[in-house]
Amino acid sequence: MGSVVYFTFFPSPEAVPVDITKKEDRIIVRISIVLSSILLLLTACQNDPDPTGIGLVPGGDVVTAERFDSQTDSSEIRADTYVFRANHAGTTVLSVGEAEGIRSTTLLRWLYFNVDSSLAYGGRIVSATVRLRSMPYHVGDINAPFSMELHEITSFWNAFTVTADSLNQGSPTTGAVAGMFQGTFGETDSIDIPIDTALVRRWMHNSFEVDYASNHGLMLQTAAAQSGIIRSFQSLDPSNASPPRLTVIIENAGVLDTIVGESADNTTLCDGPLHENAGRIVLQSGISIRGRLIFDMSAIPAASIINHATLYLSRDDALSTKYYRGADSVLVYESVDSIANTLNSTGVITRTDSELPGVLIAEGVPVTRAVQNWVNRKGNHGFILVPMYELSDIDRMALYGADAPADKRPRLVVTYTTKPDLP
């Protein structure tokens, strides 16, 4: 483009004289000028062609594009799972029961009642009922009889602090059975469970005395003789049309009034074993079993710039379940601490490969940034794999792990650039 090219134009013997004062001849002149300009530009650009533009880069600044593929470059891969003891505040699903080694417990409470003193102290409670609306999510035979006990909770708790571990350690504490349910119901039926009216009377008194914190609510758990089934119900989440409802019918001076518990709190907590399967990373929602995945990146020079990184994960559908929403994606985060398993604040959701339905793909800035950090030797703590809906669903997703066959194990493909060694 830096060369100068000279053109000499000679009239053609057959050329016809042009009178530019005429409109049609002016058009011919314009077309000729445009064509001549294009010809000049194209001819000038043909001087020493260099389609890559590399000739414009100083010799010492030449870069080389390289490709790292963990599947072909014999990168060491490590993978395992661990239990993340999270609170389940804001869950959209409340589950109760025991099946496949998983035990699910729900906690509910109503902080106050909008009543006056005459009803709180003088009225006769005719009935107190908890209504739950079922959801189609379940583990086990949905047509089997279902047994559930409602125990009074006798100590403080809230959805942001209680975990499955604290529940196993006896916190919060519980008292006598305050209600029971046994029977069958459909996927979206409502069930009404009568509860101890004396307990509800105390809650009403606390409400009137502004002692809301003493209303600890109920723990819903499987009956002692029940096993093999977990049923689910709508929670207090705003997305649900029929949240748990406490209704009290009270009689005062011959007049019946209906009172509803308000300002409730709820959570569901699950517990169960890790799935120890050779060559698999088994993620479990509900229990919050997460996966760890580390690739050896030492083959990429430390001065390299990571242009793009893609993580491929293969599902083992035979070991996975779809009892709840059957999510076919996972969340992928960079781990910034392998001891505490601290996540980077931003992750990516995998997508399914359009040509290979069983393969999940994770790519984007968080994945590329993680690999860049590892190549910069800032500490390679790997990826953390988080199941979708881990706080509400009870589904399992199995991924092929580090010990799986080569074509199934996790794969990381990285494109990077690096300056060559100077002489």
Contacts in CASP RR format, 6 or more apart in sequence:
PFRMAT RR
TARGET T0000
AUTHOR 0000-0000-0000
METHOD contacts of the structure
MODEL  1
MGSVVYFTFFPSPEAVPVDITKKEDRIIVRISIVLSSILLLLTACQNDPD
PTGIGLVPGGDVVTAERFDSQTDSSEIRADTYVFRANHAGTTVLSVGEAE
GIRSTTLLRWLYFNVDSSLAYGGRIVSATVRLRSMPYHVGDINAPFSMEL
HEITSFWNAFTVTADSLNQGSPTTGAVAGMFQGTFGETDSIDIPIDTALV
RRWMHNSFEVDYASNHGLMLQTAAAQSGIIRSFQSLDPSNASPPRLTVII
ENAGVLDTIVGESADNTTLCDGPLHENAGRIVLQSGISIRGRLIFDMSAI
PAASIINHATLYLSRDDALSTKYYRGADSVLVYESVDSIANTLNSTGVIT
RTDSELPGVLIAEGVPVTRAVQNWVNRKGNHGFILVPMYELSDIDRMALY
GADAPADKRPRLVVTYTTKPDLP
1 44 0 8 1.000
1 45 0 8 1.000
1 47 0 8 1.000
2 44 0 8 1.000
2 47 0 8 1.000
3 44 0 8 1.000
3 47 0 8 1.000
3 48 0 8 1.000
4 44 0 8 1.000
5 40 0 8 1.000
5 43 0 8 1.000
5 44 0 8 1.000
5 47 0 8 1.000
7 36 0 8 1.000
7 39 0 8 1.000
7 40 0 8 1.000
9 36 0 8 1.000
18 25 0 8 1.000
18 28 0 8 1.000
18 29 0 8 1.000
19 25 0 8 1.000
20 26 0 8 1.000
20 29 0 8 1.000
50 56 0 8 1.000
54 62 0 8 1.000
60 419 0 8 1.000
60 422 0 8 1.000
61 419 0 8 1.000
62 419 0 8 1.000
62 420 0 8 1.000
63 417 0 8 1.000
63 418 0 8 1.000
63 419 0 8 1.000
64 417 0 8 1.000
64 418 0 8 1.000
64 419 0 8 1.000
64 420 0 8 1.000
65 307 0 8 1.000
65 415 0 8 1.000
65 416 0 8 1.000
65 417 0 8 1.000
66 300 0 8 1.000
66 304 0 8 1.000
66 415 0 8 1.000
66 416 0 8 1.000
66 417 0 8 1.000
66 418 0 8 1.000
67 413 0 8 1.000
67 414 0 8 1.000
67 415 0 8 1.000
67 416 0 8 1.000
68 75 0 8 1.000
68 297 0 8 1.000
68 299 0 8 1.000
68 300 0 8 1.000
68 412 0 8 1.000
68 413 0 8 1.000
68 414 0 8 1.000
68 415 0 8 1.000
68 416 0 8 1.000
69 411 0 8 1.000
69 412 0 8 1.000
69 413 0 8 1.000
69 414 0 8 1.000
70 77 0 8 1.000
70 295 0 8 1.000
70 410 0 8 1.000
70 411 0 8 1.000
70 412 0 8 1.000
70 413 0 8 1.000
71 406 0 8 1.000
71 407 0 8 1.000
71 409 0 8 1.000
71 411 0 8 1.000
73 299 0 8 1.000
75 295 0 8 1.000
75 296 0 8 1.000
75 297 0 8 1.000
75 299 0 8 1.000
75 412 0 8 1.000
76 295 0 8 1.000
76 296 0 8 1.000
77 293 0 8 1.000
77 294 0 8 1.000
77 295 0 8 1.000
77 296 0 8 1.000
77 401 0 8 1.000
77 402 0 8 1.000
77 409 0 8 1.000
77 410 0 8 1.000
78 292 0 8 1.000
78 293 0 8 1.000
78 294 0 8 1.000
78 402 0 8 1.000
79 279 0 8 1.000
79 281 0 8 1.000
79 291 0 8 1.000
79 292 0 8 1.000
79 293 0 8 1.000
79 294 0 8 1.000
79 401 0 8 1.000
79 402 0 8 1.000
79 410 0 8 1.000
80 281 0 8 1.000
80 291 0 8 1.000
80 292 0 8 1.000
81 274 0 8 1.000
81 275 0 8 1.000
81 281 0 8 1.000
81 282 0 8 1.000
81 283 0 8 1.000
81 289 0 8 1.000
81 290 0 8 1.000
81 291 0 8 1.000
81 292 0 8 1.000
82 289 0 8 1.000
82 290 0 8 1.000
82 291 0 8 1.000
82 292 0 8 1.000
82 341 0 8 1.000
83 274 0 8 1.000
83 287 0 8 1.000
83 288 0 8 1.000
83 289 0 8 1.000
83 290 0 8 1.000
84 288 0 8 1.000
84 289 0 8 1.000
84 290 0 8 1.000
84 341 0 8 1.000
84 390 0 8 1.000
85 163 0 8 1.000
85 164 0 8 1.000
85 165 0 8 1.000
85 288 0 8 1.000
86 163 0 8 1.000
86 288 0 8 1.000
86 390 0 8 1.000
86 391 0 8 1.000
87 159 0 8 1.000
87 160 0 8 1.000
87 161 0 8 1.000
87 162 0 8 1.000
87 163 0 8 1.000
87 267 0 8 1.000
88 159 0 8 1.000
88 267 0 8 1.000
88 268 0 8 1.000
88 269 0 8 1.000
88 286 0 8 1.000
88 391 0 8 1.000
88 392 0 8 1.000
89 158 0 8 1.000
89 159 0 8 1.000
89 160 0 8 1.000
89 267 0 8 1.000
90 159 0 8 1.000
90 235 0 8 1.000
90 236 0 8 1.000
90 237 0 8 1.000
90 267 0 8 1.000
90 391 0 8 1.000
91 235 0 8 1.000
91 237 0 8 1.000
91 266 0 8 1.000
91 267 0 8 1.000
91 268 0 8 1.000
91 391 0 8 1.000
91 392 0 8 1.000
92 234 0 8 1.000
92 235 0 8 1.000
92 237 0 8 1.000
92 239 0 8 1.000
92 240 0 8 1.000
92 392 0 8 1.000
93 135 0 8 1.000
93 137 0 8 1.000
93 232 0 8 1.000
93 233 0 8 1.000
93 234 0 8 1.000
93 235 0 8 1.000
93 268 0 8 1.000
93 324 0 8 1.000
93 392 0 8 1.000
93 393 0 8 1.000
94 106 0 8 1.000
94 108 0 8 1.000
94 132 0 8 1.000
94 220 0 8 1.000
94 232 0 8 1.000
94 233 0 8 1.000
94 234 0 8 1.000
94 235 0 8 1.000
94 244 0 8 1.000
94 266 0 8 1.000
94 268 0 8 1.000
95 104 0 8 1.000
95 106 0 8 1.000
95 137 0 8 1.000
95 230 0 8 1.000
95 231 0 8 1.000
95 232 0 8 1.000
95 233 0 8 1.000
95 268 0 8 1.000
95 270 0 8 1.000
95 394 0 8 1.000
96 104 0 8 1.000
96 105 0 8 1.000
96 106 0 8 1.000
96 148 0 8 1.000
96 220 0 8 1.000
96 221 0 8 1.000
96 222 0 8 1.000
96 230 0 8 1.000
96 231 0 8 1.000
96 232 0 8 1.000
96 233 0 8 1.000
96 268 0 8 1.000
97 103 0 8 1.000
97 104 0 8 1.000
97 105 0 8 1.000
97 148 0 8 1.000
97 221 0 8 1.000
97 222 0 8 1.000
97 226 0 8 1.000
97 228 0 8 1.000
97 229 0 8 1.000
97 230 0 8 1.000
97 231 0 8 1.000
98 104 0 8 1.000
98 222 0 8 1.000
98 226 0 8 1.000
98 227 0 8 1.000
98 228 0 8 1.000
98 229 0 8 1.000
98 230 0 8 1.000
99 139 0 8 1.000
99 140 0 8 1.000
99 227 0 8 1.000
99 228 0 8 1.000
99 229 0 8 1.000
99 230 0 8 1.000
100 139 0 8 1.000
100 140 0 8 1.000
100 228 0 8 1.000
101 272 0 8 1.000
101 273 0 8 1.000
102 139 0 8 1.000
102 230 0 8 1.000
102 270 0 8 1.000
102 271 0 8 1.000
102 272 0 8 1.000
102 284 0 8 1.000
102 286 0 8 1.000
102 287 0 8 1.000
102 394 0 8 1.000
103 222 0 8 1.000
103 270 0 8 1.000
103 271 0 8 1.000
103 272 0 8 1.000
104 230 0 8 1.000
104 268 0 8 1.000
104 269 0 8 1.000
104 270 0 8 1.000
104 286 0 8 1.000
104 394 0 8 1.000
105 167 0 8 1.000
105 219 0 8 1.000
105 220 0 8 1.000
105 221 0 8 1.000
105 268 0 8 1.000
105 269 0 8 1.000
105 270 0 8 1.000
106 219 0 8 1.000
106 220 0 8 1.000
106 221 0 8 1.000
106 233 0 8 1.000
106 266 0 8 1.000
106 267 0 8 1.000
106 268 0 8 1.000
106 269 0 8 1.000
107 153 0 8 1.000
107 157 0 8 1.000
107 159 0 8 1.000
107 162 0 8 1.000
107 172 0 8 1.000
107 217 0 8 1.000
107 218 0 8 1.000
107 219 0 8 1.000
107 220 0 8 1.000
107 265 0 8 1.000
107 266 0 8 1.000
107 267 0 8 1.000
107 268 0 8 1.000
107 269 0 8 1.000
108 130 0 8 1.000
108 217 0 8 1.000
108 218 0 8 1.000
108 220 0 8 1.000
108 244 0 8 1.000
108 264 0 8 1.000
108 265 0 8 1.000
108 266 0 8 1.000
109 153 0 8 1.000
109 157 0 8 1.000
109 215 0 8 1.000
109 216 0 8 1.000
109 217 0 8 1.000
109 218 0 8 1.000
109 264 0 8 1.000
109 265 0 8 1.000
109 266 0 8 1.000
110 203 0 8 1.000
110 215 0 8 1.000
110 217 0 8 1.000
110 246 0 8 1.000
110 261 0 8 1.000
110 262 0 8 1.000
110 263 0 8 1.000
110 264 0 8 1.000
111 207 0 8 1.000
111 212 0 8 1.000
111 213 0 8 1.000
111 215 0 8 1.000
111 262 0 8 1.000
111 263 0 8 1.000
111 264 0 8 1.000
111 265 0 8 1.000
112 206 0 8 1.000
112 207 0 8 1.000
112 212 0 8 1.000
112 215 0 8 1.000
112 261 0 8 1.000
112 262 0 8 1.000
112 263 0 8 1.000
113 120 0 8 1.000
113 203 0 8 1.000
113 204 0 8 1.000
113 207 0 8 1.000
113 208 0 8 1.000
113 248 0 8 1.000
113 259 0 8 1.000
113 260 0 8 1.000
113 261 0 8 1.000
113 262 0 8 1.000
114 207 0 8 1.000
114 259 0 8 1.000
114 260 0 8 1.000
114 261 0 8 1.000
114 262 0 8 1.000
115 204 0 8 1.000
115 207 0 8 1.000
115 208 0 8 1.000
115 259 0 8 1.000
116 208 0 8 1.000
117 208 0 8 1.000
118 252 0 8 1.000
119 204 0 8 1.000
119 250 0 8 1.000
119 252 0 8 1.000
119 257 0 8 1.000
119 259 0 8 1.000
120 204 0 8 1.000
120 205 0 8 1.000
120 207 0 8 1.000
120 208 0 8 1.000
121 205 0 8 1.000
121 208 0 8 1.000
122 252 0 8 1.000
123 250 0 8 1.000
123 251 0 8 1.000
123 252 0 8 1.000
124 250 0 8 1.000
124 251 0 8 1.000
124 252 0 8 1.000
125 197 0 8 1.000
125 200 0 8 1.000
125 201 0 8 1.000
125 248 0 8 1.000
125 249 0 8 1.000
125 250 0 8 1.000
126 249 0 8 1.000
126 250 0 8 1.000
126 251 0 8 1.000
126 256 0 8 1.000
127 194 0 8 1.000
127 197 0 8 1.000
127 247 0 8 1.000
127 248 0 8 1.000
127 249 0 8 1.000
128 194 0 8 1.000
128 195 0 8 1.000
128 196 0 8 1.000
128 197 0 8 1.000
128 199 0 8 1.000
128 200 0 8 1.000
128 246 0 8 1.000
128 247 0 8 1.000
128 248 0 8 1.000
128 249 0 8 1.000
129 192 0 8 1.000
129 193 0 8 1.000
129 194 0 8 1.000
129 195 0 8 1.000
129 246 0 8 1.000
129 247 0 8 1.000
129 248 0 8 1.000
130 150 0 8 1.000
130 192 0 8 1.000
130 193 0 8 1.000
130 195 0 8 1.000
130 218 0 8 1.000
130 244 0 8 1.000
130 245 0 8 1.000
130 246 0 8 1.000
131 190 0 8 1.000
131 191 0 8 1.000
131 192 0 8 1.000
131 193 0 8 1.000
131 244 0 8 1.000
131 245 0 8 1.000
131 246 0 8 1.000
131 247 0 8 1.000
132 190 0 8 1.000
132 191 0 8 1.000
132 193 0 8 1.000
132 233 0 8 1.000
132 234 0 8 1.000
132 244 0 8 1.000
133 188 0 8 1.000
133 189 0 8 1.000
133 190 0 8 1.000
133 233 0 8 1.000
133 234 0 8 1.000
133 240 0 8 1.000
133 241 0 8 1.000
133 242 0 8 1.000
133 243 0 8 1.000
134 185 0 8 1.000
134 186 0 8 1.000
134 187 0 8 1.000
134 188 0 8 1.000
134 189 0 8 1.000
134 190 0 8 1.000
134 191 0 8 1.000
134 231 0 8 1.000
134 232 0 8 1.000
134 233 0 8 1.000
134 234 0 8 1.000
135 187 0 8 1.000
135 188 0 8 1.000
135 232 0 8 1.000
135 233 0 8 1.000
135 234 0 8 1.000
136 142 0 8 1.000
136 187 0 8 1.000
136 188 0 8 1.000
136 232 0 8 1.000
137 232 0 8 1.000
137 323 0 8 1.000
137 324 0 8 1.000
137 325 0 8 1.000
137 393 0 8 1.000
137 394 0 8 1.000
138 229 0 8 1.000
138 230 0 8 1.000
138 231 0 8 1.000
138 232 0 8 1.000
138 323 0 8 1.000
139 228 0 8 1.000
139 229 0 8 1.000
139 230 0 8 1.000
139 323 0 8 1.000
139 394 0 8 1.000
140 228 0 8 1.000
140 229 0 8 1.000
140 230 0 8 1.000
140 323 0 8 1.000
141 228 0 8 1.000
141 229 0 8 1.000
142 186 0 8 1.000
142 187 0 8 1.000
142 229 0 8 1.000
142 231 0 8 1.000
143 184 0 8 1.000
144 184 0 8 1.000
144 228 0 8 1.000
144 229 0 8 1.000
145 182 0 8 1.000
145 183 0 8 1.000
145 184 0 8 1.000
146 181 0 8 1.000
146 182 0 8 1.000
146 183 0 8 1.000
146 184 0 8 1.000
146 185 0 8 1.000
146 226 0 8 1.000
146 229 0 8 1.000
146 231 0 8 1.000
147 180 0 8 1.000
147 181 0 8 1.000
147 182 0 8 1.000
147 183 0 8 1.000
147 222 0 8 1.000
147 223 0 8 1.000
147 225 0 8 1.000
147 226 0 8 1.000
148 180 0 8 1.000
148 181 0 8 1.000
148 182 0 8 1.000
148 193 0 8 1.000
148 220 0 8 1.000
148 221 0 8 1.000
148 222 0 8 1.000
148 223 0 8 1.000
148 226 0 8 1.000
148 231 0 8 1.000
149 177 0 8 1.000
149 179 0 8 1.000
149 180 0 8 1.000
149 220 0 8 1.000
149 221 0 8 1.000
149 222 0 8 1.000
149 223 0 8 1.000
149 224 0 8 1.000
150 177 0 8 1.000
150 178 0 8 1.000
150 179 0 8 1.000
150 180 0 8 1.000
150 181 0 8 1.000
150 193 0 8 1.000
150 195 0 8 1.000
150 218 0 8 1.000
150 219 0 8 1.000
150 220 0 8 1.000
151 174 0 8 1.000
151 175 0 8 1.000
151 176 0 8 1.000
151 177 0 8 1.000
151 178 0 8 1.000
151 218 0 8 1.000
151 219 0 8 1.000
151 221 0 8 1.000
152 174 0 8 1.000
152 175 0 8 1.000
152 176 0 8 1.000
152 178 0 8 1.000
152 196 0 8 1.000
152 199 0 8 1.000
152 216 0 8 1.000
152 217 0 8 1.000
152 218 0 8 1.000
152 219 0 8 1.000
153 172 0 8 1.000
153 173 0 8 1.000
153 174 0 8 1.000
153 175 0 8 1.000
153 216 0 8 1.000
153 217 0 8 1.000
153 218 0 8 1.000
153 219 0 8 1.000
154 172 0 8 1.000
154 173 0 8 1.000
154 174 0 8 1.000
154 175 0 8 1.000
154 216 0 8 1.000
155 171 0 8 1.000
155 172 0 8 1.000
155 173 0 8 1.000
155 216 0 8 1.000
156 172 0 8 1.000
156 213 0 8 1.000
156 216 0 8 1.000
157 171 0 8 1.000
157 172 0 8 1.000
157 216 0 8 1.000
158 265 0 8 1.000
159 265 0 8 1.000
159 266 0 8 1.000
159 267 0 8 1.000
162 171 0 8 1.000
162 172 0 8 1.000
162 267 0 8 1.000
162 269 0 8 1.000
163 269 0 8 1.000
164 269 0 8 1.000
164 270 0 8 1.000
164 271 0 8 1.000
164 287 0 8 1.000
166 172 0 8 1.000
167 269 0 8 1.000
167 271 0 8 1.000
168 271 0 8 1.000
172 216 0 8 1.000
172 219 0 8 1.000
174 219 0 8 1.000
178 195 0 8 1.000
178 196 0 8 1.000
178 199 0 8 1.000
178 218 0 8 1.000
179 193 0 8 1.000
179 194 0 8 1.000
179 195 0 8 1.000
179 196 0 8 1.000
180 193 0 8 1.000
180 223 0 8 1.000
181 191 0 8 1.000
181 193 0 8 1.000
182 223 0 8 1.000
185 191 0 8 1.000
190 242 0 8 1.000
195 218 0 8 1.000
200 246 0 8 1.000
200 248 0 8 1.000
202 214 0 8 1.000
203 215 0 8 1.000
203 217 0 8 1.000
204 248 0 8 1.000
204 259 0 8 1.000
206 212 0 8 1.000
206 214 0 8 1.000
206 215 0 8 1.000
207 215 0 8 1.000
212 263 0 8 1.000
230 394 0 8 1.000
232 324 0 8 1.000
233 244 0 8 1.000
234 240 0 8 1.000
234 241 0 8 1.000
234 242 0 8 1.000
234 243 0 8 1.000
234 244 0 8 1.000
235 243 0 8 1.000
235 244 0 8 1.000
235 266 0 8 1.000
235 268 0 8 1.000
235 392 0 8 1.000
236 243 0 8 1.000
236 244 0 8 1.000
236 264 0 8 1.000
236 265 0 8 1.000
236 266 0 8 1.000
237 243 0 8 1.000
243 264 0 8 1.000
244 264 0 8 1.000
244 266 0 8 1.000
245 260 0 8 1.000
245 261 0 8 1.000
246 260 0 8 1.000
246 261 0 8 1.000
246 264 0 8 1.000
247 258 0 8 1.000
247 259 0 8 1.000
247 260 0 8 1.000
247 261 0 8 1.000
248 258 0 8 1.000
248 259 0 8 1.000
248 260 0 8 1.000
248 261 0 8 1.000
249 256 0 8 1.000
249 257 0 8 1.000
249 258 0 8 1.000
249 259 0 8 1.000
250 256 0 8 1.000
250 257 0 8 1.000
250 258 0 8 1.000
250 259 0 8 1.000
251 257 0 8 1.000
268 286 0 8 1.000
268 392 0 8 1.000
270 286 0 8 1.000
270 287 0 8 1.000
270 394 0 8 1.000
271 287 0 8 1.000
272 284 0 8 1.000
272 287 0 8 1.000
274 282 0 8 1.000
274 289 0 8 1.000
275 282 0 8 1.000
275 284 0 8 1.000
275 289 0 8 1.000
275 319 0 8 1.000
275 396 0 8 1.000
275 398 0 8 1.000
277 319 0 8 1.000
277 398 0 8 1.000
278 403 0 8 1.000
279 400 0 8 1.000
279 401 0 8 1.000
279 402 0 8 1.000
279 403 0 8 1.000
279 404 0 8 1.000
279 409 0 8 1.000
280 316 0 8 1.000
280 319 0 8 1.000
280 398 0 8 1.000
280 399 0 8 1.000
280 400 0 8 1.000
280 401 0 8 1.000
280 404 0 8 1.000
281 291 0 8 1.000
281 293 0 8 1.000
281 385 0 8 1.000
281 398 0 8 1.000
281 399 0 8 1.000
281 400 0 8 1.000
281 401 0 8 1.000
282 289 0 8 1.000
282 319 0 8 1.000
282 396 0 8 1.000
282 397 0 8 1.000
282 398 0 8 1.000
282 399 0 8 1.000
283 289 0 8 1.000
283 290 0 8 1.000
283 291 0 8 1.000
283 330 0 8 1.000
283 385 0 8 1.000
283 386 0 8 1.000
283 387 0 8 1.000
283 390 0 8 1.000
283 396 0 8 1.000
283 397 0 8 1.000
283 398 0 8 1.000
283 399 0 8 1.000
284 387 0 8 1.000
284 394 0 8 1.000
284 395 0 8 1.000
284 396 0 8 1.000
285 324 0 8 1.000
285 327 0 8 1.000
285 387 0 8 1.000
285 388 0 8 1.000
285 389 0 8 1.000
285 390 0 8 1.000
285 391 0 8 1.000
285 392 0 8 1.000
285 393 0 8 1.000
285 394 0 8 1.000
285 395 0 8 1.000
285 396 0 8 1.000
286 390 0 8 1.000
286 391 0 8 1.000
286 392 0 8 1.000
286 393 0 8 1.000
286 394 0 8 1.000
287 394 0 8 1.000
288 387 0 8 1.000
288 390 0 8 1.000
288 391 0 8 1.000
289 387 0 8 1.000
290 341 0 8 1.000
290 384 0 8 1.000
290 385 0 8 1.000
290 386 0 8 1.000
290 387 0 8 1.000
290 390 0 8 1.000
291 384 0 8 1.000
291 385 0 8 1.000
291 386 0 8 1.000
292 335 0 8 1.000
292 338 0 8 1.000
292 341 0 8 1.000
292 382 0 8 1.000
292 383 0 8 1.000
292 384 0 8 1.000
292 385 0 8 1.000
293 382 0 8 1.000
293 383 0 8 1.000
293 384 0 8 1.000
293 385 0 8 1.000
293 401 0 8 1.000
293 402 0 8 1.000
293 410 0 8 1.000
294 380 0 8 1.000
294 381 0 8 1.000
294 382 0 8 1.000
294 383 0 8 1.000
295 374 0 8 1.000
295 380 0 8 1.000
295 382 0 8 1.000
295 410 0 8 1.000
295 412 0 8 1.000
296 380 0 8 1.000
297 371 0 8 1.000
297 374 0 8 1.000
297 375 0 8 1.000
297 380 0 8 1.000
297 414 0 8 1.000
300 306 0 8 1.000
300 375 0 8 1.000
300 414 0 8 1.000
300 416 0 8 1.000
301 375 0 8 1.000
301 418 0 8 1.000
302 375 0 8 1.000
302 376 0 8 1.000
302 377 0 8 1.000
303 418 0 8 1.000
303 419 0 8 1.000
304 375 0 8 1.000
304 416 0 8 1.000
304 417 0 8 1.000
304 418 0 8 1.000
305 372 0 8 1.000
305 416 0 8 1.000
305 417 0 8 1.000
305 418 0 8 1.000
306 368 0 8 1.000
306 371 0 8 1.000
306 372 0 8 1.000
306 375 0 8 1.000
306 414 0 8 1.000
306 415 0 8 1.000
306 416 0 8 1.000
307 368 0 8 1.000
307 415 0 8 1.000
307 416 0 8 1.000
307 417 0 8 1.000
308 363 0 8 1.000
308 368 0 8 1.000
308 414 0 8 1.000
308 415 0 8 1.000
309 363 0 8 1.000
309 364 0 8 1.000
309 367 0 8 1.000
309 368 0 8 1.000
309 370 0 8 1.000
309 371 0 8 1.000
309 412 0 8 1.000
309 413 0 8 1.000
309 414 0 8 1.000
309 415 0 8 1.000
310 361 0 8 1.000
310 362 0 8 1.000
310 363 0 8 1.000
310 367 0 8 1.000
310 412 0 8 1.000
310 413 0 8 1.000
310 414 0 8 1.000
311 332 0 8 1.000
311 350 0 8 1.000
311 361 0 8 1.000
311 362 0 8 1.000
311 363 0 8 1.000
311 367 0 8 1.000
311 383 0 8 1.000
311 410 0 8 1.000
311 411 0 8 1.000
311 412 0 8 1.000
312 353 0 8 1.000
312 359 0 8 1.000
312 360 0 8 1.000
312 361 0 8 1.000
312 410 0 8 1.000
312 411 0 8 1.000
312 412 0 8 1.000
312 413 0 8 1.000
313 330 0 8 1.000
313 350 0 8 1.000
313 359 0 8 1.000
313 360 0 8 1.000
313 361 0 8 1.000
313 362 0 8 1.000
313 385 0 8 1.000
313 399 0 8 1.000
313 400 0 8 1.000
313 410 0 8 1.000
314 358 0 8 1.000
314 359 0 8 1.000
314 360 0 8 1.000
314 399 0 8 1.000
314 400 0 8 1.000
314 404 0 8 1.000
314 408 0 8 1.000
314 409 0 8 1.000
314 410 0 8 1.000
315 328 0 8 1.000
315 358 0 8 1.000
315 359 0 8 1.000
315 360 0 8 1.000
315 397 0 8 1.000
315 398 0 8 1.000
315 399 0 8 1.000
315 400 0 8 1.000
316 398 0 8 1.000
316 399 0 8 1.000
316 400 0 8 1.000
317 358 0 8 1.000
317 398 0 8 1.000
318 398 0 8 1.000
319 396 0 8 1.000
319 398 0 8 1.000
320 395 0 8 1.000
320 396 0 8 1.000
320 397 0 8 1.000
320 398 0 8 1.000
321 395 0 8 1.000
321 396 0 8 1.000
322 395 0 8 1.000
323 393 0 8 1.000
323 394 0 8 1.000
323 395 0 8 1.000
324 389 0 8 1.000
324 392 0 8 1.000
324 393 0 8 1.000
324 394 0 8 1.000
324 395 0 8 1.000
325 388 0 8 1.000
325 389 0 8 1.000
325 393 0 8 1.000
325 395 0 8 1.000
326 393 0 8 1.000
326 395 0 8 1.000
327 387 0 8 1.000
327 388 0 8 1.000
327 389 0 8 1.000
327 393 0 8 1.000
327 395 0 8 1.000
327 397 0 8 1.000
328 352 0 8 1.000
328 360 0 8 1.000
329 349 0 8 1.000
329 350 0 8 1.000
329 351 0 8 1.000
329 352 0 8 1.000
329 360 0 8 1.000
329 388 0 8 1.000
330 349 0 8 1.000
330 350 0 8 1.000
330 360 0 8 1.000
330 385 0 8 1.000
330 386 0 8 1.000
330 387 0 8 1.000
330 388 0 8 1.000
330 397 0 8 1.000
330 399 0 8 1.000
331 347 0 8 1.000
331 348 0 8 1.000
331 349 0 8 1.000
331 350 0 8 1.000
331 385 0 8 1.000
331 386 0 8 1.000
331 387 0 8 1.000
331 388 0 8 1.000
332 347 0 8 1.000
332 348 0 8 1.000
332 349 0 8 1.000
332 350 0 8 1.000
332 362 0 8 1.000
332 366 0 8 1.000
332 367 0 8 1.000
332 383 0 8 1.000
332 384 0 8 1.000
332 385 0 8 1.000
332 386 0 8 1.000
333 343 0 8 1.000
333 344 0 8 1.000
333 346 0 8 1.000
333 347 0 8 1.000
333 366 0 8 1.000
333 383 0 8 1.000
333 384 0 8 1.000
333 386 0 8 1.000
334 343 0 8 1.000
334 344 0 8 1.000
334 347 0 8 1.000
334 366 0 8 1.000
334 367 0 8 1.000
334 369 0 8 1.000
334 370 0 8 1.000
334 373 0 8 1.000
334 381 0 8 1.000
334 382 0 8 1.000
334 383 0 8 1.000
334 384 0 8 1.000
335 341 0 8 1.000
335 342 0 8 1.000
335 343 0 8 1.000
335 344 0 8 1.000
335 381 0 8 1.000
335 382 0 8 1.000
335 383 0 8 1.000
335 384 0 8 1.000
336 342 0 8 1.000
336 343 0 8 1.000
336 344 0 8 1.000
336 381 0 8 1.000
337 381 0 8 1.000
338 381 0 8 1.000
338 382 0 8 1.000
341 384 0 8 1.000
343 384 0 8 1.000
343 386 0 8 1.000
344 366 0 8 1.000
344 370 0 8 1.000
346 365 0 8 1.000
346 366 0 8 1.000
347 366 0 8 1.000
348 362 0 8 1.000
348 363 0 8 1.000
348 364 0 8 1.000
348 366 0 8 1.000
348 367 0 8 1.000
349 362 0 8 1.000
349 388 0 8 1.000
350 360 0 8 1.000
350 361 0 8 1.000
350 362 0 8 1.000
351 360 0 8 1.000
351 361 0 8 1.000
352 358 0 8 1.000
352 359 0 8 1.000
352 360 0 8 1.000
352 361 0 8 1.000
353 359 0 8 1.000
353 360 0 8 1.000
353 361 0 8 1.000
360 399 0 8 1.000
370 382 0 8 1.000
370 383 0 8 1.000
371 412 0 8 1.000
371 414 0 8 1.000
373 379 0 8 1.000
373 380 0 8 1.000
374 380 0 8 1.000
374 382 0 8 1.000
375 416 0 8 1.000
385 399 0 8 1.000
387 395 0 8 1.000
387 397 0 8 1.000
389 395 0 8 1.000
399 410 0 8 1.000
400 408 0 8 1.000
400 409 0 8 1.000
400 410 0 8 1.000
401 408 0 8 1.000
401 409 0 8 1.000
401 410 0 8 1.000
402 409 0 8 1.000
402 410 0 8 1.000
403 409 0 8 1.000
END
